[in-house]
Structure formats: C-alpha cells, structure tokens
Amino acid sequence: MAGSGRLEAGIHRFPLRVYYEDTDAGGVVYHAAYLRFAERARTEMLRCLGIDHGTLRARFGLVFAVRRCVVDYRAAARLDDLLEVATSLERQGGASLDLCQRMTRAHRLLTTMELRLALVGAELRPARLPPELVDRLRSLGSGGAGELPA
C-alpha cells in the first residue's frame, strides 16, 4: 500500500494543488479548506507508513479522532497554488499523537497547525496504540518543528 508524498528525515511531505472548490469567490483558500488539506496529508502519511484508516479500523477496531487543533493562519493560498503540507510527530503518548503540520507555498509558510490525535475504540473511549503502529511510527522519529521550513 503506497501513500502519496514522501518521508524525509522523519517528516512526511505531501504536495497538493488548490482547486476552485477550495476557494471563496475571490480565489482565496477558504479557512476550512486548510483543515481538509491537513487531513489528507495525515491520511497519506499513515499510508506511507504502511497502514491506512480502513486497516486500523478493521484489524484493531480503532480510529483516530482530532482532540485538539490550533491553527495559525499567516498568509493566504490562492487558486492553482501548489502547496506542501509537512507533518512531523512531536510527541507520542500511550493513546495519542501530537503532530505539527505546516503548509507552505514555494517555501513560504502559510499555515501552522498543532494537533492532538486520540486513538479511540468502541464507545469512543481512548485506546492504546497497538505495538505494530508504534513500530511504524518510529520512522517519523521526532522530526520536530524546528526542521520544518519557517
């Protein structure tokens, strides 16, 4: 199972193009579209690690849920821009992941997101990360936000 994007030095890099549907009437990316871009990048990061949401649910009965998301909008993206979403694992807990996602256009920082993902099972209760997933997350290491483009 191959994912889109690439892993470099513990950071997943995901390219994407801004489409008309992502923008407002002025051709500027609508604020909620950045959340969709970030979700796509996280999904493809998992695929690059060899696991996808369907497998996580079918094999382990688990899903990720966004518990916290802090967004800092610094500059606007526009129609037809080519963006990159860089995702790094900042901290791994027993049942959670703290991620940093930065969206850039030609190395210019547009948006930063700090997220906590909770792994939940039946009844939407927290569940520990399975050892197999912990092993796969090791390739993300601790890229740290310091290594992402400013």
Backbone as CSV, one residue per row, in Angstrom:
resi,resn,N_x,N_y,N_z,CA_x,CA_y,CA_z,C_x,C_y,C_z
1,MET,0.857,-1.161,0.000,0.000,0.000,0.000,0.905,1.227,0.000
2,ALA,0.905,1.943,-1.062,1.746,3.132,-1.179,0.910,4.374,-0.888
3,GLY,1.532,5.300,-0.215,0.867,6.562,0.062,1.451,7.661,-0.796
4,SER,0.736,8.736,-0.878,1.226,9.898,-1.608,2.159,10.691,-0.710
5,GLY,3.059,11.398,-1.319,4.015,12.182,-0.567,5.266,11.359,-0.326
6,ARG,6.132,11.896,0.536,7.391,11.216,0.812,7.815,11.471,2.249
7,LEU,8.566,10.534,2.802,9.142,10.684,4.133,10.587,11.123,3.978
8,GLU,10.945,12.229,4.625,12.308,12.751,4.599,12.709,13.150,6.001
9,ALA,13.734,12.517,6.527,14.275,12.882,7.842,13.184,12.985,8.912
10,GLY,12.297,12.017,8.937,11.256,11.988,9.954,10.070,12.896,9.715
11,ILE,10.002,13.512,8.537,8.899,14.416,8.205,8.205,13.903,6.949
12,HIS,6.870,13.855,6.982,6.102,13.483,5.800,5.780,14.751,5.023
13,ARG,6.073,14.745,3.732,5.821,15.905,2.870,4.805,15.501,1.807
14,PHE,3.720,16.263,1.753,2.590,15.950,0.883,2.284,17.140,-0.019
15,PRO,2.451,16.983,-1.339,2.126,18.087,-2.251,0.641,18.084,-2.594
16,LEU,0.081,19.263,-2.792,-1.303,19.347,-3.245,-1.526,20.637,-4.004
17,ARG,-2.485,20.597,-4.878,-2.851,21.753,-5.703,-4.152,22.326,-5.174
18,VAL,-4.273,23.650,-5.159,-5.508,24.313,-4.737,-6.460,24.348,-5.927
19,TYR,-7.654,23.796,-5.731,-8.686,23.768,-6.760,-9.754,24.825,-6.481
20,TYR,-10.548,25.089,-7.485,-11.626,26.077,-7.389,-12.518,25.807,-6.178
21,GLU,-12.835,24.535,-5.939,-13.719,24.165,-4.828,-13.139,24.520,-3.455
22,ASP,-11.824,24.760,-3.382,-11.165,25.085,-2.119,-11.200,26.575,-1.795
23,THR,-11.686,27.382,-2.738,-11.561,28.832,-2.602,-12.908,29.520,-2.407
24,ASP,-12.811,30.773,-1.999,-14.004,31.609,-1.905,-14.193,32.336,-3.241
25,ALA,-15.118,33.267,-3.289,-15.425,33.963,-4.543,-14.245,34.765,-5.076
26,GLY,-13.296,35.112,-4.205,-12.137,35.892,-4.629,-10.934,35.046,-5.028
27,GLY,-11.096,33.721,-5.019,-9.992,32.846,-5.392,-9.000,32.586,-4.276
28,VAL,-9.361,32.968,-3.045,-8.511,32.737,-1.876,-9.000,31.474,-1.168
29,VAL,-8.063,30.653,-0.677,-8.451,29.418,0.009,-9.280,29.748,1.240
30,TYR,-10.447,29.130,1.310,-11.373,29.280,2.426,-10.753,28.636,3.669
31,HIS,-10.931,29.240,4.831,-10.225,28.786,6.032,-10.439,27.306,6.357
32,ALA,-11.631,26.782,6.166,-11.896,25.379,6.488,-11.190,24.417,5.529
33,ALA,-10.829,24.882,4.346,-10.133,24.024,3.382,-8.774,23.586,3.927
34,TYR,-8.132,24.428,4.728,-6.835,24.053,5.295,-6.967,22.823,6.193
35,LEU,-8.103,22.690,6.876,-8.338,21.506,7.708,-8.446,20.255,6.845
36,ARG,-9.104,20.387,5.692,-9.198,19.248,4.763,-7.824,18.890,4.211
37,PHE,-7.039,19.896,3.857,-5.686,19.639,3.347,-4.862,18.882,4.392
38,ALA,-4.965,19.313,5.645,-4.207,18.674,6.718,-4.656,17.226,6.921
39,GLU,-5.960,16.988,6.839,-6.489,15.624,6.998,-5.972,14.717,5.882
40,ARG,-5.981,15.211,4.650,-5.447,14.415,3.531,-3.986,14.067,3.765
41,ALA,-3.218,15.042,4.224,-1.791,14.805,4.457,-1.586,13.765,5.557
42,ARG,-2.367,13.821,6.633,-2.228,12.819,7.706,-2.611,11.435,7.215
43,THR,-3.661,11.364,6.402,-4.077,10.076,5.845,-2.979,9.485,4.974
44,GLU,-2.373,10.302,4.124,-1.306,9.813,3.251,-0.032,9.494,4.033
45,MET,0.202,10.195,5.128,1.333,9.871,5.995,1.181,8.458,6.539
46,LEU,-0.021,8.134,7.024,-0.266,6.776,7.521,-0.066,5.749,6.416
47,ARG,-0.544,6.048,5.212,-0.355,5.127,4.088,1.129,4.909,3.792
48,CYS,1.914,5.985,3.848,3.358,5.858,3.631,4.011,4.982,4.700
49,LEU,3.405,4.949,5.875,3.910,4.105,6.958,3.394,2.677,6.852
50,GLY,2.538,2.415,5.851,2.053,1.059,5.622,0.778,0.704,6.346
51,ILE,0.050,1.704,6.819,-1.232,1.434,7.472,-2.215,2.520,7.064
52,ASP,-3.456,2.150,6.861,-4.470,3.126,6.483,-5.616,3.067,7.478
53,HIS,-6.495,4.048,7.388,-7.608,4.128,8.337,-8.494,2.887,8.301
54,GLY,-8.752,2.362,7.104,-9.598,1.169,6.984,-8.987,-0.034,7.681
55,THR,-7.691,-0.230,7.513,-7.000,-1.343,8.163,-6.974,-1.154,9.670
56,LEU,-6.715,0.067,10.104,-6.689,0.360,11.529,-8.041,0.013,12.168
57,ARG,-9.116,0.352,11.469,-10.456,0.065,11.980,-10.782,-1.427,11.900
58,ALA,-10.503,-2.042,10.743,-10.872,-3.449,10.552,-10.021,-4.392,11.403
59,ARG,-8.732,-4.137,11.475,-7.819,-5.055,12.162,-7.783,-4.845,13.667
60,PHE,-7.859,-3.585,14.098,-7.706,-3.281,15.519,-8.966,-2.716,16.165
61,GLY,-9.976,-2.347,15.349,-11.189,-1.746,15.903,-10.948,-0.345,16.429
62,LEU,-9.972,0.362,15.819,-9.569,1.672,16.316,-9.647,2.731,15.226
63,VAL,-9.863,3.974,15.639,-9.850,5.115,14.720,-9.179,6.294,15.425
64,PHE,-8.644,7.204,14.628,-8.102,8.442,15.169,-9.187,9.510,15.177
65,ALA,-9.198,10.311,16.222,-10.103,11.455,16.317,-9.272,12.678,16.692
66,VAL,-9.576,13.799,16.089,-8.878,15.032,16.450,-9.422,15.495,17.791
67,ARG,-8.534,15.581,18.760,-8.924,16.032,20.101,-8.692,17.527,20.265
68,ARG,-7.633,18.006,19.630,-7.301,19.426,19.737,-6.640,19.856,18.444
69,CYS,-6.974,21.073,17.988,-6.369,21.628,16.778,-6.238,23.135,16.965
70,VAL,-5.012,23.618,16.894,-4.735,25.054,16.970,-4.170,25.452,15.619
71,VAL,-4.810,26.420,14.976,-4.413,26.842,13.634,-3.931,28.283,13.671
72,ASP,-2.804,28.514,13.031,-2.281,29.867,12.881,-2.207,30.157,11.386
73,TYR,-3.101,31.023,10.918,-3.123,31.416,9.509,-2.186,32.608,9.340
74,ARG,-1.139,32.449,8.526,-0.141,33.510,8.374,-0.218,34.212,7.024
75,ALA,-0.522,33.475,5.974,-0.619,34.051,4.634,-1.619,33.216,3.841
76,ALA,-2.214,33.807,2.832,-3.271,33.147,2.061,-2.710,32.319,0.916
77,ALA,-3.362,31.194,0.678,-3.121,30.416,-0.535,-4.224,30.793,-1.518
78,ARG,-3.934,30.610,-2.799,-4.873,31.022,-3.844,-5.088,29.902,-4.854
79,LEU,-6.102,30.087,-5.658,-6.447,29.151,-6.714,-5.209,28.793,-7.534
80,ASP,-5.032,27.505,-7.789,-3.951,26.919,-8.591,-2.589,26.894,-7.912
81,ASP,-2.473,27.398,-6.686,-1.193,27.311,-5.977,-0.819,25.849,-5.770
82,LEU,0.460,25.570,-5.806,0.987,24.252,-5.434,1.524,24.388,-4.015
83,LEU,0.928,23.632,-3.096,1.288,23.699,-1.682,1.992,22.419,-1.255
84,GLU,2.674,22.515,-0.135,3.225,21.322,0.502,2.801,21.334,1.952
85,VAL,2.319,20.177,2.430,1.982,20.007,3.835,3.062,19.127,4.444
86,ALA,3.786,19.664,5.406,4.834,18.917,6.101,4.306,18.546,7.477
87,THR,4.346,17.253,7.788,3.805,16.743,9.043,4.916,16.093,9.842
88,SER,5.044,16.506,11.101,6.028,15.880,11.984,5.344,15.403,13.256
89,LEU,5.864,14.311,13.785,5.397,13.773,15.054,6.176,14.459,16.163
90,GLU,5.467,15.181,17.005,6.109,15.919,18.089,6.191,15.105,19.370
91,ARG,5.138,14.334,19.642,5.084,13.519,20.851,4.137,12.362,20.629
92,GLN,4.526,11.225,21.173,3.679,10.040,21.089,3.339,9.608,22.500
93,GLY,2.047,9.585,22.804,1.593,9.111,24.108,1.094,7.680,23.973
94,GLY,0.565,7.151,25.040,0.048,5.787,25.009,-1.169,5.637,24.116
95,ALA,-1.992,6.693,24.038,-3.218,6.642,23.238,-3.374,7.899,22.386
96,SER,-2.287,8.645,22.193,-2.409,9.891,21.442,-1.128,10.212,20.679
97,LEU,-1.289,11.088,19.693,-0.166,11.606,18.924,-0.296,13.120,18.896
98,ASP,0.804,13.815,19.122,0.853,15.259,18.921,1.619,15.502,17.635
99,LEU,0.986,16.186,16.702,1.568,16.450,15.396,1.673,17.942,15.151
100,CYS,2.637,18.316,14.327,2.732,19.673,13.818,2.617,19.567,12.299
101,GLN,1.738,20.377,11.721,1.573,20.412,10.269,1.769,21.842,9.804
102,ARG,2.645,21.991,8.819,2.916,23.309,8.245,2.654,23.261,6.757
103,MET,1.897,24.246,6.278,1.601,24.349,4.849,2.404,25.493,4.278
104,THR,3.088,25.190,3.176,3.929,26.193,2.532,3.617,26.263,1.042
105,ARG,3.980,27.400,0.462,3.953,27.598,-0.986,5.332,28.139,-1.329
106,ALA,6.081,27.389,-2.143,7.440,27.798,-2.526,8.249,28.199,-1.286
107,HIS,8.193,27.369,-0.258,8.937,27.544,0.998,8.447,28.711,1.857
108,ARG,7.354,29.376,1.477,6.780,30.436,2.307,5.715,29.823,3.217
109,LEU,5.855,30.021,4.513,4.917,29.466,5.480,3.567,30.165,5.375
110,LEU,2.509,29.355,5.181,1.149,29.877,5.081,0.342,29.600,6.344
111,THR,0.439,28.381,6.841,-0.395,27.946,7.959,0.366,26.946,8.816
112,THR,0.185,27.053,10.118,0.736,26.078,11.055,-0.420,25.504,11.861
113,MET,-0.402,24.180,12.047,-1.406,23.517,12.876,-0.705,22.652,13.910
114,GLU,-1.168,22.753,15.131,-0.722,21.867,16.194,-1.926,21.008,16.553
115,LEU,-1.745,19.694,16.481,-2.867,18.782,16.691,-2.550,17.727,17.723
116,ARG,-3.576,17.330,18.449,-3.504,16.124,19.259,-4.548,15.178,18.701
117,LEU,-4.095,14.007,18.265,-4.989,12.958,17.795,-5.122,11.930,18.896
118,ALA,-6.346,11.538,19.182,-6.605,10.491,20.162,-6.984,9.229,19.408
119,LEU,-6.467,8.111,19.845,-6.855,6.824,19.278,-8.003,6.297,20.131
120,VAL,-9.126,6.015,19.475,-10.298,5.558,20.216,-10.814,4.250,19.627
121,GLY,-11.456,3.487,20.498,-12.047,2.223,20.096,-13.548,2.268,20.280
122,ALA,-14.091,1.120,20.637,-15.531,1.010,20.862,-15.975,2.036,21.902
123,GLU,-17.176,2.522,21.739,-17.740,3.513,22.658,-16.952,4.819,22.657
124,LEU,-16.076,4.992,21.663,-15.240,6.193,21.532,-14.406,6.473,22.781
125,ARG,-13.955,5.402,23.410,-13.080,5.519,24.576,-11.623,5.438,24.115
126,PRO,-10.721,6.146,24.811,-9.302,6.086,24.439,-8.786,4.653,24.447
127,ALA,-7.908,4.369,23.494,-7.313,3.035,23.374,-5.815,3.203,23.132
128,ARG,-5.038,2.272,23.656,-3.584,2.339,23.487,-3.205,2.068,22.039
129,LEU,-2.117,2.710,21.610,-1.578,2.462,20.277,-1.093,1.021,20.207
130,PRO,-1.511,0.263,19.186,-1.025,-1.107,19.044,0.488,-1.117,18.780
131,PRO,1.208,-2.129,19.289,2.665,-2.205,19.089,3.081,-2.081,17.623
132,GLU,2.295,-2.648,16.706,2.619,-2.562,15.276,2.603,-1.109,14.797
133,LEU,1.641,-0.348,15.265,1.564,1.063,14.880,2.710,1.856,15.515
134,VAL,3.031,1.545,16.755,4.157,2.198,17.427,5.438,1.960,16.627
135,ASP,5.651,0.722,16.176,6.837,0.393,15.368,6.879,1.207,14.087
136,ARG,5.757,1.318,13.417,5.714,2.059,12.146,5.914,3.552,12.349
137,LEU,5.452,4.066,13.472,5.620,5.495,13.763,7.078,5.858,14.049
138,ARG,7.908,4.864,14.371,9.321,5.133,14.655,10.027,5.788,13.473
139,SER,9.580,5.474,12.246,10.235,6.085,11.075,9.974,7.583,10.993
140,LEU,8.951,8.057,11.738,8.735,9.502,11.814,9.682,10.126,12.820
141,GLY,10.166,9.303,13.732,11.095,9.827,14.724,10.502,11.030,15.402
142,SER,11.332,11.958,15.695,10.880,13.221,16.246,11.456,14.298,15.356
143,GLY,10.818,14.460,14.171,11.287,15.441,13.215,11.371,16.818,13.831
144,GLY,10.426,17.106,14.699,10.440,18.389,15.387,10.140,19.548,14.474
145,ALA,9.418,20.490,14.980,9.028,21.640,14.183,10.225,22.467,13.745
146,GLY,11.326,22.356,14.462,12.497,23.130,14.108,13.066,22.770,12.747
147,GLU,12.804,21.565,12.266,13.346,21.148,10.979,12.427,21.458,9.819
148,LEU,11.233,21.943,10.112,10.302,22.292,9.045,10.606,23.690,8.544
149,PRO,10.260,23.984,7.301,10.549,25.320,6.785,9.832,26.397,7.582
150,ALA,10.515,27.499,7.801,9.909,28.609,8.535,9.264,29.482,7.542
